[in-house]
Amino acid sequence: MIRHLATALLALAVGTTTPAAATPAPVPVADHEIVFTADGTTVYGTLRVPEHRAGHRLRAALLLPGSGPTDRDGNQPPRSAPDTLAQLADTLEGDGIATLRFDKYGTGRTGLGAYKDRPEELDYPAFVRQAQAAYRALRDQPETDPRALLVVGHSEGAMTGLLLGGTVHPRPAGLALLQPQAIRMLDLVTLQLKAQVTEAARQGQLTPEDQRTIDAAIDAAVTSLREQRPVDTTDLPPAIAQLFEAFQGTNARFVTSDDAVHPPDTAAALAPGTKVLLTCGTNDTQVPCFTTNALTTALRQAHAGRPGRVKLPGVDHLLHSAAHPNALAPPVLDALRRFTRR
């Protein structure tokens, strides 16, 4: 009798059990070509979506390139191909973070777009508006969580990211400012050029008098640009003269508008508590660590969140080191993990 009762209870239990819902198959990692519009220009980019569960919203980061004709991968073909942004996308994918990187004006499939026949009108605010449009495009992707958006900018892209942090909606949860342009553009150019002149004098290629003359000519050239007057290149070496000539004419409006931005002033617009990573490399000759001091102080005063400024030993401007000349250096990867840690 007990055996029959146990058998009946077992049959009842088996018959009334609801099978567990099957676990959805993971969606594999994929790159998608993304198209969005900024000021009448069709902009092309790549959305990298990590492996994830169907229907699950992901953290997502907008990647912003450095100065010059730097494309969505962080390259200036054919002379420079460090793949800076492509490598950042790979790294963030490993942390389950989707990324959008795009060809800014003058690069890749985007080209000059609406400015093709009027390149002299292309100014720095146009690049900021393009980045804002990219942020909205990333926000609206079905795979991304609009409450968990990040902005990761390199060099000039870091300054652009800082401006986005105080203007887009929703505000980003975090900003990674990698080797940022942290002072006015022409002040940074002056530092870079004078460092080159000093090194040339140290090597005996210039006399002390030559160095003083060239330094004074650099200062005069910057003053002329800021006052929108023609630059006198008489006392400048050919390479430096060529640079200042390039800053005039078609590029004058961009240079003036970029130089008008003082990055520490933009930090005040950030939402208090915004997570901020600011890196500087000890081998970065383009953006020395001391140039980030004022911005670091401004971020602290704006009550930005950690990790704050992180010095990267042995790392250059392209986020490489002597031991890792073609990949993101380990200190960069460590800093990014601190930034993306929940």
C-alpha positions, -999 to 999 in steps of 0.1 A, spaced: 0 0 0 28 24 9 46 15 -23 15 23 -44 9 56 -25 45 66 -31 42 58 -68 11 78 -71 26 108 -53 56 106 -76 34 105 -107 14 135 -94 46 154 -87 60 147 -121 28 154 -139 23 189 -123 59 202 -125 64 231 -150 96 227 -171 122 255 -164 123 281 -191 152 276 -215 181 300 -211 182 323 -242 212 317 -264 238 345 -262 239 370 -290 275 368 -304 298 398 -306 293 418 -337 303 450 -355 276 471 -371 280 499 -396 262 529 -381 250 560 -400 238 592 -384 234 629 -394 252 659 -380 245 694 -394 234 679 -428 264 656 -430 260 618 -432 285 604 -406 297 568 -407 308 547 -378 312 513 -362 291 500 -333 308 471 -315 283 450 -295 298 425 -271 283 390 -266 252 394 -245 219 379 -236 191 388 -259 171 418 -246 198 427 -221 209 464 -222 246 471 -221 268 498 -209 282 517 -239 310 541 -246 314 568 -273 350 568 -285 365 602 -297 397 605 -317 426 629 -313 434 659 -334 440 661 -372 426 637 -398 422 608 -373 396 583 -384 373 560 -365 401 535 -357 424 562 -344 446 563 -376 458 589 -400 465 568 -431 488 562 -447 515 576 -424 501 566 -390 482 535 -380 483 530 -342 447 517 -341 442 536 -309 404 536 -309 401 501 -324 422 488 -296 401 507 -270 370 491 -286 386 457 -282 395 463 -246 360 477 -236 343 448 -254 362 424 -230 345 443 -201 310 438 -218 308 475 -229 295 484 -264 313 511 -282 306 535 -311 335 551 -330 330 572 -361 348 589 -390 349 626 -380 350 654 -405 378 651 -431 383 613 -425 371 579 -438 337 576 -454 324 608 -438 349 631 -455 341 668 -453 304 662 -458 284 695 -459 317 714 -456 332 700 -488 327 732 -508 334 755 -478 361 739 -457 371 773 -443 338 773 -423 346 741 -405 353 751 -369 358 732 -337 322 736 -325 312 717 -356 332 687 -344 316 690 -309 281 690 -325 291 659 -345 302 642 -313 269 651 -297 250 636 -326 271 604 -322 263 603 -285 225 605 -293 230 577 -319 246 555 -293 220 563 -267 192 553 -291 206 519 -300 184 490 -288 214 472 -272 226 501 -250 215 513 -216 210 551 -218 215 553 -181 250 538 -183 267 558 -211 304 566 -211 326 589 -231 362 579 -238 383 605 -256 419 606 -266 440 638 -268 418 665 -285 389 639 -283 393 640 -245 386 678 -246 356 672 -268 344 645 -244 347 670 -215 325 694 -234 300 666 -241 299 657 -204 283 690 -195 259 693 -225 244 660 -235 213 643 -221 213 621 -202 246 631 -188 272 604 -192 279 582 -162 316 585 -167 344 603 -188 377 588 -196 401 616 -206 431 598 -221 462 620 -225 439 650 -228 444 684 -244 440 701 -210 452 736 -218 445 760 -247 455 746 -280 481 773 -289 496 772 -254 501 735 -259 516 740 -294 540 766 -279 551 741 -252 557 714 -278 576 736 -302 598 752 -275 607 717 -262 618 707 -297 639 739 -300 655 733 -265 664 697 -275 679 710 -308 700 735 -288 711 708 -264 723 687 -293 743 716 -306 721 722 -337 712 757 -325 731 783 -306 716 798 -274 710 830 -294 692 810 -321 671 794 -294 661 828 -279 652 842 -314 631 812 -323 613 812 -290 604 848 -293 592 843 -329 570 814 -317 554 837 -290 549 864 -316 533 840 -340 508 828 -314 499 864 -305 493 871 -342 470 841 -346 450 851 -315 447 886 -328 438 873 -363 468 890 -379 491 875 -405 520 856 -389 556 867 -396 576 836 -401 609 853 -409 628 840 -378 612 806 -377 628 774 -390 611 761 -421 592 732 -404 578 756 -377 570 782 -403 551 757 -423 531 747 -392 520 783 -385 512 789 -422 489 758 -420 472 774 -390 461 803 -413 439 804 -444 415 775 -446 423 763 -410 422 797 -393 386 794 -381 392 759 -366 424 770 -349 409 801 -334 378 783 -321 397 754 -307 422 777 -289 392 796 -274 384 766 -252 401 765 -218 394 729 -206 395 736 -169 366 760 -173 344 733 -188 347 710 -158 323 731 -138 294 719 -161 298 683 -151 272 667 -129 287 662 -94 298 626 -89 305 620 -126 331 593 -127 362 607 -144 395 591 -154 423 614 -165 455 598 -177 489 612 -184 519 593 -196 554 599 -182 568 594 -218 542 616 -234 561 645 -250 530 659 -266 509 663 -235 532 663 -205 517 655 -171 521 690 -158 498 704 -184 469 685 -167 474 701 -133 448 728 -137 422 705 -152 428 680 -124 422 707 -98 391 719 -117 377 684 -117 382 681 -80 364 714 -74 335 701 -96 332 671 -73 340 646 -101 342 610 -90 371 587 -89 395 574 -102 407 609 -111 442 615 -125 463 584 -131 499 587 -141 510 560 -166 547 550 -162 565 546 -194 535 554 -216 536 577 -246 509 598 -262 495 569 -283 491 549 -251 520 526 -260 552 518 -241 586 506 -252 577 470 -244 543 473 -261 549 495 -292 518 483 -311 493 477 -283 477 495 -254 503 494 -226 495 474 -194 492 506 -173 465 519 -197 446 486 -194 448 488 -156 435 524 -156 406 515 -179 397 486 -156 396 510 -127 373 533 -147 349 506 -159 347 487 -126 311 489 -113 
